[in-house]
Amino acid sequence: MPHVGYWIGMSAANSPTNWDIGLSAWIVQDGNYPDFKVGQTAEFALEFWLPEGIEPRIAIGVPSAINVGDSFYETVAEVVLQTADITILDIGVLVYRESSSSLRSLFPLGSLVAVRLGLGVDPFFYFEGLSRVAEIPPLIYSWKILSILKQTGPFIEKLAEVGPLVGSKVRIRDPQRLGYEEVLKTDAWNDDDGYAEYLLRCDLLPIAPKRDSAAST
């Protein structure tokens, strides 16, 4: 495992200062965070996910991340921790996802990979449980929220083509009408009848990551 200073120092020189981070309304509705507003300082970890059809490939270089729209990033990621419970990547900041057998095979410990990732606010997995595991490092960063964007694309129905719901009707955003409008705060219970999706445009503050957050409940 990397020495303790690694978790604090990271690869800040190769990461952006501003980050676009996804937030689904249900995360607030579950009581995990209050609504977010422009100008506040918030504390949360970052969960990553793989867009459909994306797999990592061997890379060279150092951890880095480049925003390619919405909350998606082209990254060079170092796999710094891999257990049965969690996968942690260094992309300039540390990001995590709960492990599965398929995820562990894609991200072997110590490897350096190029991969597109989506980033979102930690729903609760880290601050509620994983943060208490001694071998898992602090992952909660401090952020200044510069602006909040709300997805405006309307919902349409279509037949699911993959996954457990294949052949069933599902609601998705109309891919031809996606867009954002700027708002001063999230209103998770009312925006889009409770199905809102947001982008938090944040400035990463120069504060060492923590295990506990004043923002989560």
C-alpha positions in Angstrom: 0.0 0.0 0.0 1.3 3.5 -0.7 2.7 5.5 2.2 0.3 7.8 4.1 1.7 11.0 2.5 0.5 9.7 -0.9 -3.1 9.9 0.1 -2.7 13.6 1.1 -0.4 14.8 -1.7 -1.9 12.9 -4.6 -1.2 14.2 -8.2 -2.7 17.7 -7.9 -0.4 19.1 -10.6 -2.1 16.9 -13.2 -5.7 17.4 -12.1 -8.0 20.3 -12.9 -8.9 22.9 -10.2 -12.6 22.9 -11.2 -14.6 19.7 -11.5 -18.1 19.0 -12.9 -19.7 16.4 -10.6 -23.0 14.6 -11.1 -25.8 14.6 -8.5 -29.1 12.7 -8.8 -32.0 14.1 -6.8 -32.5 10.8 -4.9 -29.2 11.2 -3.1 -30.6 14.3 -1.4 -34.1 12.8 -1.0 -32.6 9.9 0.9 -31.5 12.4 3.6 -27.8 11.9 2.9 -27.2 15.6 2.2 -29.2 18.8 2.3 -29.9 20.6 -0.9 -26.8 22.2 -2.4 -26.5 25.9 -3.2 -24.1 28.1 -5.2 -21.4 29.6 -3.1 -21.4 27.1 -0.3 -18.5 24.9 0.8 -19.5 21.3 0.6 -17.7 18.1 1.7 -18.1 14.8 -0.1 -16.2 11.9 -1.6 -16.4 11.1 -5.4 -17.9 7.9 -6.7 -16.9 6.8 -10.2 -18.7 4.7 -12.8 -17.9 3.3 -16.2 -20.1 4.4 -19.1 -21.7 1.6 -21.0 -19.2 -0.2 -23.3 -16.1 1.4 -21.8 -13.2 -0.7 -20.6 -9.8 0.5 -19.3 -6.6 -0.1 -21.3 -3.0 -0.1 -20.2 -1.5 3.4 -20.0 1.7 5.2 -19.4 2.3 8.6 -17.7 0.9 9.9 -14.4 -2.6 10.1 -13.0 -4.7 12.9 -14.7 -8.2 13.8 -15.7 -9.6 15.9 -18.5 -13.3 16.9 -18.6 -15.0 15.8 -21.9 -18.5 17.1 -21.1 -21.1 16.7 -18.3 -19.5 14.7 -15.5 -17.3 12.5 -17.8 -13.5 12.6 -17.7 -10.8 11.0 -19.9 -8.4 9.8 -17.2 -5.1 8.1 -16.6 -5.9 6.2 -13.4 -3.6 4.4 -11.0 -5.3 1.6 -9.0 -4.1 2.4 -5.5 -6.4 0.1 -3.5 -8.4 -3.0 -4.6 -10.3 -5.1 -2.0 -13.5 -7.2 -2.0 -15.3 -4.0 -0.8 -13.8 -1.1 -2.7 -11.8 0.0 -5.7 -9.9 3.3 -5.4 -8.3 5.1 -8.3 -6.0 8.1 -8.3 -6.9 10.4 -11.2 -5.4 13.5 -9.6 -7.9 13.1 -6.7 -8.9 9.7 -5.2 -12.2 8.3 -6.4 -13.9 5.1 -5.4 -16.5 2.5 -6.3 -17.7 -0.5 -4.4 -16.0 -3.5 -5.8 -17.4 -6.4 -7.8 -15.6 -9.4 -9.4 -15.8 -7.7 -12.8 -14.5 -4.4 -11.5 -11.5 -6.1 -9.8 -10.6 -7.9 -13.1 -10.7 -4.5 -15.0 -8.6 -2.6 -12.4 -5.8 -4.9 -10.9 -4.0 -3.3 -8.0 -1.0 -1.2 -9.0 -1.9 -0.9 -12.7 -2.0 2.3 -14.6 -4.9 2.6 -17.1 -6.5 5.0 -19.5 -10.3 5.0 -19.1 -13.3 7.3 -19.4 -15.1 7.7 -16.1 -18.2 9.4 -14.8 -18.0 11.1 -11.5 -20.7 11.7 -9.0 -21.3 12.7 -5.3 -20.8 9.8 -3.0 -24.4 8.6 -2.3 -23.6 7.2 1.1 -21.4 4.1 0.6 -18.2 5.8 1.7 -19.3 8.1 4.5 -21.8 5.7 6.0 -19.6 2.6 6.1 -16.4 2.3 4.1 -14.8 5.3 5.8 -14.7 3.3 9.0 -12.4 0.6 7.5 -8.9 1.2 8.6 -7.1 0.3 5.4 -9.4 2.6 3.3 -7.9 6.2 3.2 -9.8 9.5 3.7 -11.8 10.3 0.6 -14.0 13.3 1.5 -12.8 16.4 -0.2 -13.8 20.0 0.4 -15.4 21.9 -2.5 -16.6 25.4 -3.3 -19.7 25.2 -5.4 -19.2 27.7 -8.2 -22.5 27.0 -10.1 -25.2 24.4 -10.4 -26.7 23.1 -13.7 -30.0 21.3 -13.9 -30.6 18.9 -16.8 -33.6 20.1 -18.9 -33.9 17.2 -21.4 -37.5 15.8 -21.2 -38.2 12.1 -20.4 -39.3 9.7 -23.1 -40.2 6.0 -23.0 -38.3 3.4 -24.9 -37.8 -0.4 -24.8 -34.7 -1.4 -22.8 -32.2 -3.1 -25.1 -29.8 -4.5 -22.5 -29.8 -5.4 -18.8 -32.4 -7.1 -16.6 -35.2 -4.9 -18.0 -34.6 -5.8 -21.6 -37.8 -5.6 -23.6 -39.6 -3.5 -20.9 -40.5 0.2 -21.2 -38.1 2.5 -19.4 -38.0 6.3 -19.0 -34.9 8.0 -20.3 -33.9 11.5 -21.1 -34.5 12.3 -24.8 -30.9 12.2 -26.2 -31.8 14.7 -28.9 -32.9 17.4 -26.4 -30.3 17.2 -23.6 -29.2 20.5 -22.1 -28.7 22.4 -18.9 -30.0 25.5 -17.2 -28.2 27.3 -14.4 -30.0 27.3 -11.0 -29.0 28.9 -7.7 -29.7 25.7 -5.7 -30.9 22.2 -6.0 -34.6 21.5 -5.2 -34.5 17.7 -5.1 -38.0 17.1 -4.0 -39.6 19.4 -6.6 -37.4 19.8 -9.7 -38.5 17.4 -12.5 -41.1 16.0 -10.0 -38.3 14.6 -7.9 -36.2 13.1 -10.8 -33.8 15.9 -11.4 -30.2 15.5 -12.4 -27.6 18.1 -11.6 -24.0 19.1 -12.3 -22.2 20.7 -9.4 -19.4 22.8 -10.9 -16.9 22.9 -8.0 -13.5 24.3 -7.1 -11.4 21.7 -5.2 -10.1 23.4 -2.1 -6.6 22.9 -0.8 -7.7 20.9 2.2 -6.5 17.4 3.1 -9.3 14.8 2.5 -11.2 13.6 5.6 -13.1 10.5 6.7 -16.1 12.4 8.1 -18.2 15.2 6.4 -20.1 18.0 8.0 -22.3 18.0 4.9 -23.6 14.4 5.1 -26.1 13.3 7.7 
